[in-house]
Every structure is written in C-alpha cells, then in structure tokens.
C-alpha cells in the first residue's frame, strides 16, 4: 500500500508545459484587451462617426411665424429664408426656414394635431451623420447599452416614385425630439451625388456646397453653436443618453460634440416653451444690434454671433 505522501503525489495534476501556459495567458490577455478597447471606444469620436447639427425645429405662435421674414436685415444679410411644404410617408407640414451654411432653423406654427412639432413650444434637435453606415453603428451602440430608442425611415414622393429620404434614430416625447438622421443612398443619387461622394465622410458644409454647385453661401448664418433649454429629470436623462451614443462630451449640465453645445437648466416641471436661446455663428463681423421679431422672439447680434431669444408672453 502506498503511503499518504505517495497518494498525494499520485493525485497531483501534472504541470502544464510552457507552451500551454503561454497560450492560456495570451487568450486571457487578448480577452481583457478586447473588453477594455470596446469600453474605451464608447467614449471616443471616430472620424467617420462624427455628426453635425442638421436642423432645430420649434413651434412658435402664429404672430411670430408671420413676422419672421419681415425684417430686411434678417432676410438680406443674416439668413437665406424660405417657406415650403413637404409631404412624406408619415407626415405633411409647412414651415419657414432660416437656412445656414451648415445648419438650419425650422419654424412651425400650431395646428390641430398630436404630432411633435404641431403644438406651441414643441421642439426638436436633429443631428446628421457624415457617412452612410454610421447610423447602424450608433444603433448597435444603443442596443449594447440597452438604451430605448425609436428608429424609422422617411420617404417622399416624386411623381410616381417613392424615394427613401432618411433613416432616423430618436428619443421622442409628445413635446420634443432628439434625433440623428442619415440620408439614404437613393436620395443622394436623386440629388445628383456621385458614388464617390456618397461613399466618403462629408461634413454638412461640404454637403451644402455640392448641392449649390460650389456657389458661395450668400448670407451670414454659418451654423448653430449653442442651445439653451429647460429640462426636467426625464429630459436630462434623455439628453445624457443621447450624448453618449452621439459621441458627445458630457458635463454637469451640458453635452457638446465640439461644435455645438446643448445646455440644460433643470426644473421640476417643464414650462410650455422649453427652448430659451439658440446661438449661431456668423461668417463675418456684424455691427451690434437688436431686432425684435415679436413679443416672443428677439435677435441680438454681436460681432460674429447672433442669439435668438425666446419668450413666452401670452
């Protein structure tokens, strides 16, 4: 009979070879490295995952809406102004637009409807991807983080043809919407973009330059740089999550993509009119002035900035 000592020796597992130990440690090292890289990448802005502020829409009172294009300085110097009607697969709307070199501000007036944008004070902030395929990456990121999002594809009609216009990811309530859109291949071809232009990363300013055949933007409005709004805890949570998936830097009461900052003022109860200010950059220095559009909207210009200040006077 073997001694106790001998039994223990017999039961002890053999030591793995140096080669097996090396493979074991390498597998674990690569696994840890993959996890760290995946987590680290969530906080980084990939060049092709960059988005730009595309449009801010806001529903204003009918008097302010009527007065938007009355001031000569606004329509001849600051903004390229237009009013247009659009029919899509899920909506029909008419709006007035301050079109800039790299952003657009869209205004609606109230109408009987339960859609976001049709009631006084409704608003939306919309970013646009620079490259087709980016939105799928952002949607995948949202799923990994288990963030609740809505996705949809908007189409429009041209004669008898239905054209996919853009795909959207959004956080939406009955009063506001935060979204990222991506123009679809068919729509870009419809506009005349080449396959090379469609396949590459393109900032909004370059996109607009191609649409205008390289013509210089004829006004002063460059882009939206700052948005200040009131937010309750639910909206703050949506803003923070939206900032995460949109590769924005997050601060205590702000999110920013480096070009446009959204500042939120926390309130217990949201006011009817939540947008407080929209600041835009201008292409050239302007004389300081103030323009009253209505009792509920004024514009203050200082140097290379202009600020739209919204009020809620009954």
FENHU-V866149 format. One record per backbone hydrogen bond with DSSP energy under -1.0 kcal/mol. NH is the residue of the N-H (numbers start at 0). CO is the residue of the C=O. If there is no record, write none. Layout:
BEGIN
<<NH CO> <NH CO>>
END
This chain:
BEGIN
<<6 2> <7 3> <8 4> <9 5> <10 6> <11 7> <20 16> <21 17> <22 18> <23 19> <24 20> <25 21> <26 22> <27 23> <28 24> <29 25> <30 26> <31 27> <32 28> <33 29> <34 30> <35 31> <36 32> <37 33> <38 34> <39 35> <40 36> <42 39> <43 40> <48 45> <51 127> <53 125> <54 125> <55 103> <56 123> <57 105> <58 121> <59 107> <64 60> <65 61> <66 62> <69 66> <74 70> <75 71> <76 72> <77 72> <78 73> <79 98> <81 96> <83 94> <85 92> <87 90> <88 154> <92 85> <94 83> <95 106> <96 81> <97 104> <98 79> <99 102> <100 220> <101 221> <103 53> <104 97> <105 55> <106 95> <107 57> <110 117> <117 114> <120 58> <121 118> <122 174> <123 56> <124 176> <125 54> <126 178> <127 51> <128 180> <129 49> <133 130> <136 132> <137 133> <138 134> <139 135> <140 136> <141 137> <142 138> <143 139> <144 140> <146 141> <149 169> <151 167> <153 165> <155 162> <157 160> <160 157> <162 155> <164 153> <165 153> <166 181> <167 151> <168 179> <169 149> <170 177> <172 175> <176 122> <177 170> <178 124> <179 168> <180 126> <181 166> <183 164> <187 183> <188 184> <189 185> <190 186> <192 187> <197 193> <198 194> <201 129> <206 202> <207 203> <208 204> <209 205> <210 206> <211 207> <212 209> <213 208> <214 211> <219 76> <220 77> <221 280> <224 278> <225 278> <226 260> <227 276> <228 262> <229 273> <230 264> <235 231> <236 232> <237 233> <238 234> <239 235> <240 236> <241 237> <242 238> <243 239> <244 240> <245 241> <246 243> <247 242> <248 255> <250 253> <254 261> <255 248> <256 259> <260 224> <261 254> <262 226> <263 252> <264 228> <266 230> <275 227> <276 227> <277 307> <278 225> <279 305> <280 222> <281 303> <282 219> <285 302> <288 300> <290 298> <292 296> <293 296> <297 308> <298 290> <299 306> <300 288> <301 304> <302 285> <304 301> <305 279> <306 299> <307 277> <308 297> <309 275> <310 295>>
END
